[in-house]
Amino acid sequence: MDAFPLPRHAVPTPALLLDRAALMRNIAAMAAFAEAQGVELRPHAKTHKSAEIARRQIAAGAVGICCAKLAEAEALAEGGVGDIHLTSSVVAPGAIHRLAGLNRRIALSTVVDHPDNARALGAGIDGLTVFIDVDPGSHRTGVTSAAAAVELAQVIAATGTLKLGGVQFYCGSHQHIQSLAERRAAIVERTDYLRAVLDALRAAGFYVPIVTGAGTGTFAIDASLGVFTELQVGSYIFLDREYLDCELAGPRFEPALFVDATVVSANTPGMVTIDAGLKAFATDAGAPVVLGGAPAGSRYAFTGDEHGALFGDDLPGLGARVTLMPPHCDPTVNLYDRYQLLDGDNVVEAWPVTARGRST
């Protein structure tokens, strides 16, 4: 067991480091924004997968959290989180049985986007709250028209066992549109469509108490349009290179998540090798950014499972420490067992990544 505090340079690498003060400032800033806008906050735990962080978000004012997968929700419930919304459908019979067990233990809701799934949930679980997942145009999940939403609401009502909690609408493909003006125009257009779906449901006699969705790239726009009652923001607690590339609106958040690595080979002019490669960073969003330990302008490249390369001038020598920013925080976190909590230049605590690998 580690003895804390531990000097940052003594932590074995690659290490997932979390600036505790920056994290708490980000949590507080989003909570204050939601309160000022009169909307509820339900942060998405697929970003951090941590019961420690989820409990702090709830303590700061969040009504609960979101999870992407049932196993994530089970892990965080075991960690003391008592109000969870599942943002992906639960379809397999075995998973529905697990969902029923979790529904007996915590305040739980999930989404549906198909009448057959609603019937299966209604037959297997009494008293479950469900949300109609509405496709924003990406065709990943969700009903694809207002008429389909009404039909699904009718099936939910006919089960006699399910409760319609509201509608979920997540414009995932819009979150990283870099131009704020272009992102806003796209969200305004999609919100007009969402209004049409809500109008159809209400005209058919259905009460829609909660409209949940949004994300770190669009939450301020979504709040200003007055349709969402609940924000499912996730990456704001950490930020990453993808979001720093965007022109964001609303409160300012700060990077809080980093990976420290060590130079393990320095034999080629203009290049050194570090011990953080494909197993240390998600690769879907390009290369990480060099933040410290090497000159400005140094460039990272993946060179293998265990290794990466830094290119540039006056690079650090053998054994030197380098700090990098993940390009995409969510899947990077899922590569690590724990966060090392930073307070200045010391690691003062370690938090487990509670739901790491919980993908079922």
Secondary structure, 3 states (H helix, E strand, C coil): CCCCCEEHHHCCCCEEEEEHHHHHHHHHHHHHHHHHHCCEECCECCCCCCHHHHHHHHHCCCCCEEECCHHHHHHHHHCCCCEEEECCCCCCHHHHHHHHHHHHHCEEEEEECCHHHHHHHHHHCCCCEEEEEECCCCCCCCECCHHHHHHHHHHHHHHCCCEEEEEEECCHHHCCCCCHHHHHHHHHHHHHHHHHHHHHHHHCCCCCCEEEECCCCCHHHHHHHCCCCEECCCHHHCCCHHHHCCCCCCCCCCCCEEEEEEEEEEEECCEEEECCCCCCCCCCCCCCEEEECCCCCCEEEECCCCCEEEECCCCCCCCCEEEEECCCHHHHHCCCCEEEEEECCEEEEEEECCCCCCCC
